[in-house]
Amino acid sequence: MHPAVLTLDELIVRFGPGKRNGKRVVFTNGCFDLLHPGHIHILEQARRQGDVLVVGLNSDDSVRRQMKGPGRPVIPAEERAEILASLECVDAVVIFEEATPQRVIAALLPNVLVKGGDWSADQIVGREEVEAVGGKVVRVEVMPGYSTSEILNKIANGEG
């Protein structure tokens, strides 16, 4: 496994409150199944918000519970984590089993929480925890035309 793929405990030891040495920690999350330019855009925009980018990654069971569709995820979590961890803009990846990254965010308390602009502020999990400690929430504009579900539908329909 890539050295940037961490357990929650390892993540907190490395980037938790009191361990940052003045660095701004940014957190974003998602399934990141079939990584595409829309994902890269959000990750790069998130990285620009601070010094360290931590990505929370839904486990396979977590993806299935989100009803992403049959056969999802296409890529197993460990492989998705390896791909994300190898990106220059990503400093750490943590896989979470729950439906949301609430527990990870509450433990990490990042300085900045980033989500795609398709999420309204009241839907962003972890917003209250981050804002309660003086952090901020940033919504990044989503690149139109990129969706893993749409890509898989095109493939299934022979349009790819």
DSSP file (Angstrom, degrees, kcal/mol; ACC not computed):
  #  RESIDUE AA STRUCTURE BP1 BP2  ACC     N-H-->O    O-->H-N    N-H-->O    O-->H-N    TCO  KAPPA ALPHA  PHI   PSI    X-CA   Y-CA   Z-CA
    1    1 A M              0   0    0      0, 0.0    78,-0.1     0, 0.0    77,-0.0   0.000 360.0 360.0 360.0 142.2    0.0    0.0    0.0
    2    2 A H    >   -     0   0    0      1,-0.1     3,-2.0     2,-0.1    84,-0.0  -0.300 360.0-122.7 -57.9 139.8    1.2    3.5   -0.8
    3    3 A P  T 3  S+     0   0    0      0, 0.0    -1,-0.1     0, 0.0     0, 0.0   0.688 109.7  62.1 -64.0 -16.4    2.7    5.2    2.3
    4    4 A A  T 3  S+     0   0    0     88,-0.1    89,-2.6    78,-0.1     2,-0.8   0.519  79.7  94.2 -86.4  -4.7    0.2    8.1    2.0
    5    5 A V  E <   +a   93   0A   0     -3,-2.0     2,-0.3    87,-0.2    89,-0.2  -0.804  64.5 179.0 -87.9 112.5   -2.7    5.7    2.6
    6    6 A L  E     -a   94   0A   0     87,-3.0    89,-0.5    -2,-0.8     2,-0.1  -0.773  31.8-121.0-118.4 154.8   -3.2    6.0    6.3
    7    7 A T     >  -     0   0    0     -2,-0.3     4,-2.5    87,-0.1     5,-0.2  -0.428  42.7-103.2 -77.3 167.8   -5.5    4.6    9.0
    8    8 A L  H  > S+     0   0    0      1,-0.2     4,-2.4     2,-0.2     5,-0.2   0.916 124.0  51.6 -60.8 -42.4   -7.5    7.2   11.0
    9    9 A D  H  > S+     0   0    0      1,-0.2     4,-2.2     2,-0.2    -1,-0.2   0.922 111.2  46.7 -60.5 -44.8   -5.1    6.8   13.9
   10   10 A E  H  > S+     0   0    0      1,-0.2     4,-1.9     2,-0.2    -1,-0.2   0.892 111.2  53.3 -63.0 -39.9   -2.1    7.4   11.7
   11   11 A L  H  X S+     0   0    0     -4,-2.5     4,-3.5     1,-0.2     5,-0.4   0.921 109.6  46.9 -61.0 -45.7   -3.8   10.4   10.1
   12   12 A I  H  X S+     0   0    0     -4,-2.4     4,-1.9     1,-0.2    -1,-0.2   0.888 110.4  52.7 -66.9 -39.3   -4.4   12.0   13.5
   13   13 A V  H  < S+     0   0    0     -4,-2.2    -1,-0.2    -5,-0.2    -2,-0.2   0.885 120.4  34.6 -61.4 -37.4   -0.9   11.4   14.7
   14   14 A R  H  < S+     0   0    0     -4,-1.9    -2,-0.2    -5,-0.2    -1,-0.2   0.883 138.9   9.7 -86.6 -40.8    0.5   13.1   11.5
   15   15 A F  H  < S+     0   0    0     -4,-3.5    -3,-0.2    -5,-0.2    -2,-0.2   0.325  91.2 120.1-128.4   7.2   -2.1   15.8   10.8
   16   16 A G  S >< S-     0   0    0     -4,-1.9     3,-2.3    -5,-0.4     4,-0.2  -0.113  79.9 -63.3 -69.0 171.5   -4.4   16.1   13.7
   17   17 A P  T 3  S+     0   0    0      0, 0.0    -1,-0.2     0, 0.0    92,-0.0  -0.295 128.4  23.3 -54.4 136.4   -4.9   19.3   15.8
   18   18 A G  T 3  S+     0   0    0     -3,-0.1    -2,-0.1     1,-0.0     3,-0.1   0.369 110.8  76.3  87.6  -5.4   -1.6   20.1   17.5
   19   19 A K    <   +     0   0    0     -3,-2.3    -3,-0.1     1,-0.1    -1,-0.0   0.272  69.6  86.0-116.0   8.3    0.5   18.2   14.9
   20   20 A R  S >  S-     0   0    0     -4,-0.2     3,-2.1    -5,-0.1    -1,-0.1   0.640  74.2-145.7 -93.6 -15.7    0.4   20.6   12.0
   21   21 A N  T 3  S-     0   0    0      1,-0.3     3,-0.1    -3,-0.1    -2,-0.0   0.895  78.6 -47.2  49.8  43.9    3.3   23.0   12.8
   22   22 A G  T 3  S+     0   0    0      1,-0.3    -1,-0.3     0, 0.0     2,-0.2   0.412 104.8 137.1  82.1  -2.2    1.4   25.9   11.3
   23   23 A K    <   -     0   0    0     -3,-2.1     2,-0.6     1,-0.1    -1,-0.3  -0.546  55.4-125.2 -79.4 143.4    0.3   24.0    8.2
   24   24 A R        -     0   0    0     -2,-0.2    27,-2.2    -3,-0.1    28,-1.9  -0.798  23.6-150.0 -88.9 120.2   -3.3   24.4    7.0
   25   25 A V  E     -b   52   0A   0     -2,-0.6    87,-1.9    26,-0.2    86,-1.5  -0.795  10.0-164.3 -95.4 129.3   -4.9   21.0    6.6
   26   26 A V  E     -bc  53 112A   0     26,-3.2    28,-3.1    -2,-0.5     2,-0.4  -0.902   3.2-164.3-112.4 140.0   -7.6   20.7    3.9
   27   27 A F  E     +bc  54 113A   0     85,-2.4    87,-2.9    -2,-0.4     2,-0.3  -0.985  15.4 160.4-127.4 136.6  -10.0   17.8    3.7
   28   28 A T  E     -b   55   0A   0     26,-1.9    28,-3.0    -2,-0.4     2,-0.3  -0.936  15.1-164.5-140.7 167.0  -12.3   16.6    1.0
   29   29 A N  E     +b   56   0A   0     85,-0.5     2,-0.3    -2,-0.3    28,-0.2  -0.962  19.1 127.7-150.3 165.3  -14.0   13.2    0.4
   30   30 A G  E     -b   57   0A   0     26,-1.9    28,-1.9    -2,-0.3    -2,-0.0  -0.968  60.2 -88.1 169.3-176.6  -15.7   11.0   -2.2
   31   31 A C        -     0   0    0     -2,-0.3    -1,-0.1    26,-0.2    32,-0.1   0.845  41.4-165.9 -84.7 -39.4  -15.9    7.7   -3.9
   32   32 A F        +     0   0    0      1,-0.2     2,-0.5     2,-0.1     3,-0.4   0.878  20.5 167.7  51.7  43.9  -13.5    8.6   -6.6
   33   33 A D        +     0   0    0      1,-0.3    -1,-0.2    41,-0.0    -2,-0.1  -0.785  68.1   6.5 -86.9 128.3  -14.5    5.5   -8.7
   34   34 A L  S    S-     0   0    0     -2,-0.5    -1,-0.3     1,-0.1    -2,-0.1   0.999  96.0-127.9  55.5  75.9  -13.1    5.8  -12.2
   35   35 A L        +     0   0    0     -3,-0.4    -1,-0.1     4,-0.1    -2,-0.0  -0.261  39.0 173.9 -54.4 129.4  -11.0    8.9  -11.6
   36   36 A H    >>  -     0   0    0     -3,-0.1     4,-1.9   110,-0.1     3,-0.9  -0.823  48.3 -87.4-135.5 172.4  -11.9   11.6  -14.2
   37   37 A P  H 3> S+     0   0    0      0, 0.0     4,-2.5     0, 0.0     5,-0.2   0.797 123.2  59.7 -55.3 -31.5  -11.0   15.2  -15.0
   38   38 A G  H 3> S+     0   0    0      2,-0.2     4,-1.9     1,-0.2   105,-0.2   0.904 106.6  47.0 -63.2 -40.5  -13.8   16.5  -12.8
   39   39 A H  H <> S+     0   0    0     -3,-0.9     4,-2.7     2,-0.2     5,-0.2   0.934 111.4  50.8 -63.6 -46.7  -12.3   14.7   -9.8
   40   40 A I  H  X S+     0   0    0     -4,-1.9     4,-2.9     1,-0.2     5,-0.3   0.905 107.7  54.1 -59.7 -42.3   -8.8   16.1  -10.6
   41   41 A H  H  X S+     0   0    0     -4,-2.5     4,-2.5     1,-0.2    -1,-0.2   0.936 110.9  44.8 -57.5 -48.9  -10.3   19.6  -10.8
   42   42 A I  H  X S+     0   0    0     -4,-1.9     4,-2.6     1,-0.2    -2,-0.2   0.916 113.9  49.8 -64.2 -42.8  -11.8   19.4   -7.3
   43   43 A L  H  X S+     0   0    0     -4,-2.7     4,-2.4     2,-0.2    -2,-0.2   0.915 112.8  46.1 -63.2 -43.0   -8.7   17.8   -5.8
   44   44 A E  H  X S+     0   0    0     -4,-2.9     4,-1.4     2,-0.2    -1,-0.2   0.901 113.5  49.0 -67.8 -39.5   -6.4   20.5   -7.3
   45   45 A Q  H  < S+     0   0    0     -4,-2.5     4,-0.3    -5,-0.3    -2,-0.2   0.898 111.6  50.3 -64.7 -39.2   -8.8   23.3   -6.2
   46   46 A A  H >< S+     0   0    0     -4,-2.6     3,-1.9     1,-0.2     4,-0.2   0.928 106.5  54.5 -62.8 -45.1   -8.9   21.8   -2.7
   47   47 A R  H >< S+     0   0    0     -4,-2.4     3,-1.5     1,-0.3    -1,-0.2   0.833  99.6  61.8 -59.6 -33.6   -5.1   21.6   -2.5
   48   48 A R  T 3< S+     0   0    0     -4,-1.4    -1,-0.3     1,-0.3    -2,-0.2   0.621  91.4  69.8 -68.2 -12.2   -4.9   25.3   -3.3
   49   49 A Q  T <  S-     0   0    0     -3,-1.9    -1,-0.3    -4,-0.3     2,-0.3   0.559 114.5 -16.5 -83.5  -8.2   -6.8   26.0   -0.1
   50   50 A G  S <  S-     0   0    0     -3,-1.5   -25,-0.2    -4,-0.2     3,-0.1  -0.867  74.4 -81.5-167.9-160.4   -4.0   25.0    2.2
   51   51 A D  S    S+     0   0    0    -27,-2.2     2,-0.4    -2,-0.3   -26,-0.2   0.695 105.2  37.1 -99.6 -24.5   -0.7   23.2    2.7
   52   52 A V  E     -b   25   0A   0    -28,-1.9   -26,-3.2   -37,-0.0     2,-0.6  -0.998  65.4-155.0-134.8 129.7   -1.8   19.6    3.1
   53   53 A L  E     -b   26   0A   0     -2,-0.4    38,-2.3   -28,-0.2    39,-1.7  -0.933   9.7-172.3-110.0 120.0   -4.6   17.8    1.3
   54   54 A V  E     -bd  27  92A   0    -28,-3.1   -26,-1.9    -2,-0.6     2,-0.5  -0.929   8.7-156.3-107.2 130.7   -6.3   14.8    3.0
   55   55 A V  E     -bd  28  93A   0     37,-2.7    39,-2.5    -2,-0.5     2,-0.5  -0.939   4.5-150.8-112.1 122.4   -8.8   12.8    1.0
   56   56 A G  E     -bd  29  94A   0    -28,-3.0   -26,-1.9    -2,-0.5     2,-0.5  -0.797  18.0-160.0 -86.7 128.9  -11.4   10.7    2.7
   57   57 A L  E     -bd  30  95A   0     37,-2.9    39,-2.6    -2,-0.5   -26,-0.2  -0.946  16.4-123.7-118.9 124.9  -12.4    7.7    0.5
   58   58 A N  E     - d   0  96A   0    -28,-1.9    39,-0.2    -2,-0.5    41,-0.1  -0.439  29.8-125.5 -62.6 132.0  -15.6    5.7    0.8
   59   59 A S     >  -     0   0    0     37,-2.4     4,-2.3    39,-0.3     5,-0.2  -0.186  31.5 -97.9 -65.9 170.5  -14.9    2.0    1.4
   60   60 A D  H  > S+     0   0    0      1,-0.2     4,-2.4     2,-0.2     5,-0.2   0.925 126.8  47.8 -59.4 -45.1  -16.5   -0.4   -1.0
   61   61 A D  H  > S+     0   0    0      1,-0.2     4,-2.3     2,-0.2    -1,-0.2   0.889 109.8  53.3 -63.4 -38.5  -19.4   -1.1    1.4
   62   62 A S  H  > S+     0   0    0      2,-0.2     4,-0.9     1,-0.2    -1,-0.2   0.900 109.0  48.9 -63.2 -41.2  -19.9    2.6    1.9
   63   63 A V  H ><>S+     0   0    0     -4,-2.3     5,-0.9     1,-0.2     3,-0.8   0.930 110.6  50.8 -62.9 -45.7  -20.1    3.1   -1.8
   64   64 A R  H ><5S+     0   0    0     -4,-2.4     3,-1.6     1,-0.3     5,-0.2   0.884 106.3  55.0 -61.4 -38.4  -22.7    0.3   -2.1
   65   65 A R  H 3<5S+     0   0    0     -4,-2.3    -1,-0.3     1,-0.3    -2,-0.2   0.737  98.5  63.7 -67.0 -21.5  -24.8    1.8    0.7
   66   66 A Q  T <<5S-     0   0    0     -4,-0.9    -1,-0.3    -3,-0.8    -2,-0.2   0.457 108.6-125.6 -81.5   0.5  -24.9    5.0   -1.2
   67   67 A M  T < 5 +     0   0    0     -3,-1.6    -3,-0.2    -4,-0.2    -2,-0.1   0.912  49.1 162.7  58.3  45.7  -26.8    3.2   -4.0
   68   68 A K      < -     0   0    0     -5,-0.9    -1,-0.1     1,-0.3    -4,-0.1   0.605  57.9 -89.6 -71.6 -10.6  -24.4    4.3   -6.7
   69   69 A G    >   -     0   0    0     -5,-0.2     3,-1.4     3,-0.1    -1,-0.3  -0.488  60.6 -38.4 122.5 166.5  -25.8    1.6   -8.9
   70   70 A P  T 3  S+     0   0    0      0, 0.0    -6,-0.0     0, 0.0     0, 0.0  -0.320 122.9  17.3 -64.2 141.0  -25.1   -2.1   -9.7
   71   71 A G  T 3  S+     0   0    0      1,-0.3    -7,-0.0     2,-0.0    -2,-0.0   0.604  95.2 177.7  77.7  10.8  -21.5   -3.2   -9.8
   72   72 A R    <   +     0   0    0     -3,-1.4    -1,-0.3     2,-0.1     2,-0.1  -0.798  53.6  41.7-100.7 143.1  -20.3   -0.1   -7.9
   73   73 A P        -     0   0    0      0, 0.0     4,-0.1     0, 0.0    -2,-0.0   0.561  66.2-171.2 -76.8 156.9  -17.6    0.5   -7.1
   74   74 A V  S    S+     0   0    0      1,-0.2    -2,-0.1    -2,-0.1   -41,-0.0   0.883  78.5  47.6 -75.8 -41.3  -15.9   -0.6  -10.2
   75   75 A I  S    S-     0   0    0      2,-0.0    -1,-0.2     1,-0.0     5,-0.1  -0.886  96.1-115.5-104.3 128.1  -12.5   -0.2   -8.7
   76   76 A P    >>  -     0   0    0      0, 0.0     4,-2.5     0, 0.0     3,-0.6  -0.230  28.2-110.9 -61.2 152.8  -11.8   -1.6   -5.2
   77   77 A A  H 3> S+     0   0    0      1,-0.3     4,-3.0     2,-0.2     5,-0.2   0.862 115.5  55.3 -54.0 -43.8  -11.1    0.9   -2.3
   78   78 A E  H 3> S+     0   0    0      1,-0.2     4,-1.9     2,-0.2    -1,-0.3   0.885 111.9  44.1 -61.3 -37.7   -7.5   -0.2   -1.9
   79   79 A E  H <> S+     0   0    0     -3,-0.6     4,-2.3     2,-0.2    -2,-0.2   0.896 112.7  50.9 -73.2 -40.7   -6.8    0.5   -5.6
   80   80 A R  H  X S+     0   0    0     -4,-2.5     4,-2.5     1,-0.2    -2,-0.2   0.902 110.8  50.7 -60.8 -40.2   -8.7    3.8   -5.6
   81   81 A A  H  X S+     0   0    0     -4,-3.0     4,-2.8    -5,-0.2    -2,-0.2   0.909 108.9  50.7 -64.1 -42.8   -6.7    4.8   -2.5
   82   82 A E  H  X S+     0   0    0     -4,-1.9     4,-1.3    -5,-0.2    -2,-0.2   0.914 111.3  48.6 -60.7 -44.0   -3.4    3.9   -4.3
   83   83 A I  H  < S+     0   0    0     -4,-2.3     3,-0.4     2,-0.2     4,-0.4   0.948 114.4  44.7 -62.9 -49.1   -4.4    6.0   -7.3
   84   84 A L  H >< S+     0   0    0     -4,-2.5     3,-1.6     1,-0.2     6,-0.3   0.918 110.7  54.2 -61.2 -44.3   -5.4    9.0   -5.2
   85   85 A A  H 3< S+     0   0    0     -4,-2.8    -1,-0.2     1,-0.3    -2,-0.2   0.760 102.7  58.6 -63.8 -24.7   -2.3    8.8   -3.1
   86   86 A S  T 3< S+     0   0    0     -4,-1.3    -1,-0.3    -3,-0.4     2,-0.2   0.585  82.4 103.9 -82.9  -8.9   -0.1    8.8   -6.1
   87   87 A L  S X  S-     0   0    0     -3,-1.6     3,-1.3    -4,-0.4    -3,-0.0  -0.536  75.2-132.2 -74.3 138.6   -1.4   12.2   -7.3
   88   88 A E  T 3  S+     0   0    0      1,-0.3    -1,-0.1    -2,-0.2    -4,-0.0   0.823 104.5  54.3 -59.5 -33.8    0.9   15.1   -6.6
   89   89 A C  T 3  S+     0   0    0    -37,-0.1     2,-0.5    -5,-0.0    -1,-0.3   0.611  94.4  82.3 -79.4 -11.1   -1.8   17.3   -5.0
   90   90 A V    <   +     0   0    0     -3,-1.3   -36,-0.1    -6,-0.3     3,-0.1  -0.830  46.7 176.0-102.0 127.6   -2.8   14.6   -2.5
   91   91 A D        +     0   0    0    -38,-2.3     2,-0.3    -2,-0.5   -37,-0.2   0.744  69.0   5.4 -98.0 -29.1   -0.8   14.2    0.7
   92   92 A A  E     - d   0  54A   0    -39,-1.7   -37,-2.7    -8,-0.0     2,-0.4  -0.993  55.3-157.6-156.2 149.5   -2.8   11.5    2.5
   93   93 A V  E     -ad   5  55A   0    -89,-2.6   -87,-3.0    -2,-0.3     2,-0.4  -0.994   8.1-172.8-129.0 135.6   -5.8    9.2    1.9
   94   94 A V  E     -ad   6  56A   0    -39,-2.5   -37,-2.9    -2,-0.4     2,-0.4  -0.997  16.0-142.8-129.1 129.1   -7.9    7.6    4.6
   95   95 A I  E     - d   0  57A   0    -89,-0.5     2,-0.4    -2,-0.4   -37,-0.2  -0.764  18.1-163.7 -90.5 131.7  -10.6    5.0    3.8
   96   96 A F  E     - d   0  58A   0    -39,-2.6   -37,-2.4    -2,-0.4   -34,-0.2  -0.936  17.4-158.2-120.2 144.5  -13.8    5.2    5.9
   97   97 A E        +     0   0    0     -2,-0.4    -1,-0.1   -39,-0.2   -39,-0.0   0.719  65.4  91.0 -88.7 -25.6  -16.5    2.6    6.3
   98   98 A E  S    S-     0   0    0      2,-0.2   -39,-0.3     1,-0.1    -2,-0.1  -0.101  89.7-107.7 -70.0 170.1  -19.4    4.8    7.4
   99   99 A A  S    S+     0   0    0    -41,-0.1    -1,-0.1   -34,-0.1   -41,-0.1   0.816 104.2  24.6 -66.7 -30.7  -21.9    6.3    5.0
  100  100 A T  S    S-     0   0    0    -42,-0.0     3,-0.4   -71,-0.0    -2,-0.2  -0.861  80.1-118.1-130.3 165.2  -20.3    9.7    5.6
  101  101 A P  S  > S+     0   0    0      0, 0.0     4,-2.8     0, 0.0     5,-0.3   0.173  73.6 121.0 -87.3  19.5  -16.9   11.0    6.7
  102  102 A Q  H  > S+     0   0    0      1,-0.2     4,-2.7     2,-0.2     5,-0.2   0.887  73.7  48.0 -50.8 -48.3  -18.3   12.7    9.9
  103  103 A R  H  > S+     0   0    0     -3,-0.4     4,-1.6     1,-0.2    -1,-0.2   0.895 113.1  48.2 -63.3 -40.7  -16.2   10.6   12.3
  104  104 A V  H  > S+     0   0    0     -3,-0.2     4,-2.8     2,-0.2     5,-0.3   0.936 113.7  46.5 -64.6 -46.7  -13.0   11.4   10.3
  105  105 A I  H  X S+     0   0    0     -4,-2.8     4,-3.2     1,-0.2    -2,-0.2   0.913 110.8  52.1 -63.6 -43.3  -13.7   15.1   10.1
  106  106 A A  H  < S+     0   0    0     -4,-2.7    -1,-0.2    -5,-0.3    -2,-0.2   0.838 115.7  41.9 -62.9 -33.0  -14.6   15.3   13.8
  107  107 A A  H  < S+     0   0    0     -4,-1.6    -2,-0.2    -5,-0.2    -1,-0.2   0.887 122.2  38.2 -80.0 -41.1  -11.3   13.6   14.7
  108  108 A L  H  < S-     0   0    0     -4,-2.8    -2,-0.2    -5,-0.2    -3,-0.2   0.858  81.2-163.4 -78.6 -37.5   -9.1   15.5   12.2
  109  109 A L     <  -     0   0    0     -4,-3.2   -84,-0.1    -5,-0.3    -3,-0.1   0.966  19.5-153.6  46.2  65.4  -10.8   18.9   12.5
  110  110 A P        -     0   0    0      0, 0.0   -84,-0.2     0, 0.0     3,-0.1  -0.200  20.0-126.9 -64.7 158.6   -9.3   20.3    9.3
  111  111 A N  S    S+     0   0    0    -86,-1.5    25,-2.3     1,-0.2     2,-0.4   0.824  97.6  26.8 -71.6 -32.2   -8.7   24.0    8.7
  112  112 A V  E     -ce  26 136A   0    -87,-1.9   -85,-2.4    23,-0.2     2,-0.5  -0.999  65.7-161.0-136.6 134.4  -10.6   23.8    5.5
  113  113 A L  E     -ce  27 137A   0     23,-2.4    25,-2.9    -2,-0.4     2,-0.4  -0.974  16.7-164.3-113.7 124.7  -13.4   21.4    4.3
  114  114 A V  E     + e   0 138A   0    -87,-2.9   -85,-0.5    -2,-0.5     2,-0.3  -0.922  14.8 163.3-117.3 134.2  -13.9   21.3    0.6
  115  115 A K  E     - e   0 139A   0     23,-2.1    25,-2.8    -2,-0.4   -85,-0.1  -0.941  44.0 -87.5-137.9 162.3  -16.9   19.9   -1.4
  116  116 A G  E >   - e   0 140A   0     -2,-0.3     3,-2.0    23,-0.2    25,-0.2  -0.356  39.1-113.9 -66.9 150.9  -18.1   20.2   -4.9
  117  117 A G  T 3  S+     0   0    0     23,-3.6    24,-0.1     1,-0.3    -1,-0.1   0.555 109.7  77.6 -64.7  -8.3  -20.5   23.1   -5.6
  118  118 A D  T 3  S+     0   0    0     22,-0.3     2,-0.5     2,-0.1    -1,-0.3   0.525  82.2  79.9 -79.0  -4.1  -23.3   20.6   -6.3
  119  119 A W  S <  S-     0   0    0     -3,-2.0     2,-0.1     2,-0.0    -4,-0.1  -0.898  81.7-134.5-101.1 127.8  -23.6   20.2   -2.5
  120  120 A S    >>  -     0   0    0     -2,-0.5     3,-2.0     1,-0.1     4,-0.7  -0.481  27.1-108.9 -76.2 155.6  -25.5   22.9   -0.7
  121  121 A A  G >4 S+     0   0    0      1,-0.3     3,-1.0     2,-0.2     6,-0.1   0.847 118.9  54.3 -54.8 -38.2  -23.9   24.3    2.5
  122  122 A D  G 34 S+     0   0    0      1,-0.2    -1,-0.3     5,-0.1     5,-0.0   0.623 105.8  54.1 -75.2 -10.8  -26.5   22.6    4.7
  123  123 A Q  G <4 S+     0   0    0     -3,-2.0     2,-0.7     2,-0.1    -1,-0.2   0.547  79.6 109.7 -93.5  -9.9  -25.8   19.2    3.1
  124  124 A I    X<  -     0   0    0     -3,-1.0     3,-1.6    -4,-0.7     4,-0.3  -0.567  66.5-137.8 -78.9 110.4  -22.0   19.3    3.8
  125  125 A V  T 3  S+     0   0    0     -2,-0.7    -2,-0.1     1,-0.2    -1,-0.1  -0.443  86.6  21.8 -66.2 132.3  -21.2   16.7    6.4
  126  126 A G  T 3> S+     0   0    0     -2,-0.2     4,-2.4   -13,-0.0    -1,-0.2   0.316  84.6 119.4  93.6  -7.5  -18.7   18.0    9.0
  127  127 A R  H <> S+     0   0    0     -3,-1.6     4,-2.8     1,-0.2     5,-0.3   0.921  74.9  49.2 -56.3 -47.3  -19.4   21.7    8.3
  128  128 A E  H  > S+     0   0    0     -4,-0.3     4,-2.1     1,-0.2    -1,-0.2   0.913 111.6  48.4 -62.5 -43.0  -20.5   22.3   11.8
  129  129 A E  H  > S+     0   0    0      2,-0.2     4,-0.8     1,-0.2    -1,-0.2   0.918 114.6  45.5 -62.6 -44.3  -17.5   20.7   13.4
  130  130 A V  H ><>S+     0   0    0     -4,-2.4     5,-2.7     1,-0.2     3,-0.8   0.932 115.1  45.7 -67.3 -46.6  -15.1   22.6   11.2
  131  131 A E  H ><5S+     0   0    0     -4,-2.8     3,-1.7     1,-0.2    -1,-0.2   0.831 104.0  64.5 -66.7 -31.0  -16.7   25.9   11.6
  132  132 A A  H 3<5S+     0   0    0     -4,-2.1    -1,-0.2     1,-0.3    -2,-0.2   0.761 105.8  44.3 -64.3 -24.6  -17.0   25.4   15.4
  133  133 A V  T <<5S-     0   0    0     -3,-0.8    -1,-0.3    -4,-0.8    -2,-0.2   0.148 129.4 -93.0-106.5  18.9  -13.2   25.4   15.6
  134  134 A G  T < 5S+     0   0    0     -3,-1.7    -3,-0.2     1,-0.2    -2,-0.1   0.562  83.2 133.3  86.6   8.6  -12.7   28.4   13.3
  135  135 A G      < -     0   0    0     -5,-2.7     2,-0.3    -6,-0.2    -1,-0.2  -0.283  46.2-128.7 -82.4 174.9  -12.3   26.5   10.1
  136  136 A K  E     -e  112   0A   0    -25,-2.3   -23,-2.4    -2,-0.1     2,-0.5  -0.901   1.8-136.0-127.8 158.0  -14.0   27.2    6.8
  137  137 A V  E     -e  113   0A   0     -2,-0.3     2,-0.5   -25,-0.2   -23,-0.2  -0.941  19.7-166.9-111.4 130.2  -16.0   25.4    4.2
  138  138 A V  E     -e  114   0A   0    -25,-2.9   -23,-2.1    -2,-0.5     2,-0.6  -0.971   8.8-154.5-120.8 129.3  -15.3   25.9    0.6
  139  139 A R  E     -e  115   0A   0     -2,-0.5     2,-0.4   -25,-0.2   -23,-0.2  -0.915  15.0-152.4-102.6 124.1  -17.5   24.8   -2.3
  140  140 A V  E     -e  116   0A   0    -25,-2.8   -23,-3.6    -2,-0.6   -22,-0.3  -0.788  23.9-106.7 -99.7 135.4  -15.6   24.2   -5.5
  141  141 A E        -     0   0    0     -2,-0.4     2,-0.3   -25,-0.2    -1,-0.1  -0.359  35.5-128.2 -60.3 134.2  -17.3   24.6   -8.9
  142  142 A V        -     0   0    0     -2,-0.1    -1,-0.1     1,-0.0  -103,-0.1  -0.666  18.1-118.0 -86.4 137.6  -18.0   21.2  -10.5
  143  143 A M    >   -     0   0    0     -2,-0.3     3,-1.0  -105,-0.2  -105,-0.1  -0.643  35.0-123.7 -73.8 121.7  -16.8   20.7  -14.1
  144  144 A P  T 3  S+     0   0    0      0, 0.0     3,-0.1     0, 0.0    -1,-0.1  -0.324  88.3  33.2 -66.1 148.1  -19.9   20.0  -16.2
  145  145 A G  T 3  S+     0   0    0      1,-0.2     2,-0.5  -107,-0.0  -107,-0.0   0.460  90.2 106.6  91.2   1.5  -20.0   16.8  -18.2
  146  146 A Y    <   +     0   0    0     -3,-1.0     2,-0.3  -110,-0.1    -1,-0.2  -0.952  31.1 136.4-121.2 118.8  -18.0   14.6  -15.8
  147  147 A S     >  -     0   0    0     -2,-0.5     4,-2.5     1,-0.1     5,-0.2  -0.929  46.9-141.7-156.1 130.0  -19.7   11.9  -13.7
  148  148 A T  H  > S+     0   0    0     -2,-0.3     4,-2.6     1,-0.2     5,-0.2   0.916 107.1  52.7 -59.1 -42.6  -18.6    8.4  -13.1
  149  149 A S  H  > S+     0   0    0      1,-0.2     4,-2.2     2,-0.2    -1,-0.2   0.909 110.2  47.6 -60.4 -42.2  -22.2    7.2  -13.3
  150  150 A E  H  > S+     0   0    0      2,-0.2     4,-2.3     1,-0.2    -1,-0.2   0.902 110.8  51.5 -65.7 -40.8  -22.6    8.9  -16.7
  151  151 A I  H  X S+     0   0    0     -4,-2.5     4,-2.1     1,-0.2    -2,-0.2   0.926 111.4  47.4 -60.9 -45.0  -19.4    7.4  -17.9
  152  152 A L  H  X S+     0   0    0     -4,-2.6     4,-2.6     1,-0.2    -1,-0.2   0.877 110.2  52.7 -65.9 -37.6  -20.5    3.9  -16.9
  153  153 A N  H  X S+     0   0    0     -4,-2.2     4,-1.9    -5,-0.2    -1,-0.2   0.909 108.7  50.1 -62.9 -41.9  -24.0    4.5  -18.5
  154  154 A K  H  <>S+     0   0    0     -4,-2.3     5,-3.3     2,-0.2     6,-0.9   0.919 111.7  48.1 -62.2 -43.3  -22.3    5.4  -21.8
  155  155 A I  H ><5S+     0   0    0     -4,-2.1     3,-1.5     4,-0.2    -2,-0.2   0.935 111.5  49.7 -62.5 -45.9  -20.1    2.3  -21.6
  156  156 A A  H 3<5S+     0   0    0     -4,-2.6    -1,-0.2     1,-0.3    -2,-0.2   0.825 112.7  47.8 -62.8 -31.7  -23.1    0.1  -20.8
  157  157 A N  T 3<5S-     0   0    0     -4,-1.9    -1,-0.3    -5,-0.2    -2,-0.2   0.342 115.9-113.8 -92.8   6.7  -25.0    1.6  -23.7
  158  158 A G  T < 5S+     0   0    0     -3,-1.5    -3,-0.2    -4,-0.2    -2,-0.1   0.739  84.5 119.3  70.4  23.2  -22.1    1.2  -26.2
  159  159 A E      <       0   0    0     -5,-3.3    -4,-0.2    -6,-0.2    -5,-0.1   0.557 360.0 360.0 -95.1  -9.2  -21.7    5.0  -26.5
  160  160 A G              0   0    0     -6,-0.9    -1,-0.2    -5,-0.1    -5,-0.1   0.486 360.0 360.0 -78.9 360.0  -18.1    5.1  -25.2
